[in-house]
Amino acid sequence: MPTGQKTVMIIEDEPDAAELFAEMMRVNGFRVIKMFSSTPAIPIIAQEKPDIILLDIMMPDISGLEVLRYMRREPELAKIPVIVVSAKSMPGDIKTGLEAGASMYLTKPVGFQDP
């Protein structure tokens, strides 16, 4: 990995959304790892220790919230910032995501502005 390049892991089951987020991150100089389901993402998170994670909540296998709670219990992973990106936009959903340990909670559709 090039010196100084940050890694973002995108855990998103919708390929188009994952690629959109990935392109946003690449444009800003990030190395991108895309995962399309939660279960295989967990060992990769532990192995790669990305600098930041974009995490969808509604996944085909285990909930993104379970991934987030797992990370917050693991000392080596607990400090990795996690931005939840979800279509679940009710205040209770957002509160649950933040209480589970999300650094930020964004609702879909997410817009993107150039810096």
N, C-alpha and C positions, 0 to 999 in steps of 0.2 A: 504494500500500500504506500503511495507517495507520502512523503513527509508533509504533515499539516493538513492532509485531506481528511475531512470528517466523513463518517459513515452514517447513513440513515437506513433503518430497516422499515419497510412498508409492509404491514400485514393487513391485506385487503383482499376479499374474495371476488370482487368485481374487477376483471382484468383491465377494462378501460379506465376505471378510476385509479387503479394501481399505477398504470402507465402514465396517466396525467400527473399524479403526485410525483412519480419517479422523474418525469421530465422537468417538473418545477424544481426538484432538488438538484438534478444534474446541471441545470442552467446556473444554479447558485454554487456549483463546485463540489457537491457531495458525491461520494461513492454510494451507490444504491444497491440494497439487497431487497428483492421482492419475494414475499411469501403469500400464497393464496389460501392458506388455512392455518389455524392456530396451533394445532398439535405439533406439527414438525417445526414450527417456528421456535418453540421453547428451547430445544437443545442448540439451535443456531444462535439464539440470543446469548446463551451462556458461553458459546464458543467465540463468537465475534465481538461481543460486548460493544454494540454500536453506540455512537455518540448520542443518538436520538432515535425514537421509534414513533412512527405514525401507525395508529392501531384502530382498526374498525371494531365495533362491538358485536354486530350481528354477523357471526361467522358460521360456516356449515358444520363445524365440529364443536369445539368448546368456545364459549363466549370470550370475546376480547377482555371482558372484565376479569375472567378467571386468569388469563395470562397476566394481566396487570397486577392482580392480587398476589399471584405467584412471585412475580418480579419483586414486589415490595417486601416479601418475606425473605428473599435471598440477599444476604449482605453484599455480594459482588455485583448484583443487578439493581439493587434498591435505589441507587442514585441516578440511574439512567432516566433522562426526561422522556416522558411518554405523552404524546399528543393524541388524544382520542378524536377520531373523525367518524361521526356517525349520523345516520338519518334519524336516530332517536333524539328528538329535539325538545321533549317536554321538560319542564323544570325539574321534575323528579328524576328523569333520566340523567340530566346533567349533574345534579347533586350526587347521584349514585356513582357516576364516573369519577367525579372529583374526590369523593370520599374513598373510593377504591385506590386512589393515588395518582390520578391523571395530573400532569403538569398543566394541561390546558385541554379544553373540550370544545371542538369545532363541530358545527352541524353542517351536514351536506344539504345542498350543494355548496362547496367551498370555492370562493373566488380567489384569484391570484393577481397581485399587483407587482409590477416591476419595482425594485427598490429605488 
